[in-house]
Amino acid sequence: MSGNSVTVGRTTANAEGEVVVLLIGVRINHFWAVHHWLPVLRAMPRMLRELARDRSLGLLGHVLLTASPRTYYVVQYWESKEKLYAYAHSPRMLHHKAWALVNRKQRAGEARGHVGIWHEAYVVPEGAYEAIYADMPAFGLAAAHGQIPVERRGQRAEDRYAHRSGAATAGAAAGGAEEAGAAKG
């Protein structure tokens, strides 16, 4: 996701509207139980390759991270929560098959305690996120949504939080017009 080309100066992410973020990871509980945790650990790169082959599935970008020698995770940026759900539940996709295998092993008591699997998903509304990068290649949110000079969104975090896209502004105006019409009627 992150390139090697450093952008000199201060930049921000060019995200518009809501941002969908998924944190998903694995924790190795027993290092000696390689046959339990290695298949789980190897599944994520395969899923990321599957998602990279078909951009219409909705993954905009990702960052692979290590929290400890036992815990590895991926921060994923998605086009929408609907596309995230569609990928997770599609019987044609690797995630569905991998999750079915995990569930079968859990029900059979074969994998209990050896490997932990977790995820957290966030839908962040516009105005509830901001980003700044100094002398960085596009990374994280900026790699997923594009990188622009910080001046386009404001020098201060407060200004970047206050930024509203044209789509969000139009939606708010339409919602306000509907409320005004309802109040008159």
Summary of the structure (lengths in Angstrom):
residues: 185
radius of gyration: 20.2
end to end distance: 51.2
largest distance: 69.7
contacts: 504
relative contact order: 0.25
helix: 43%
strand: 27%
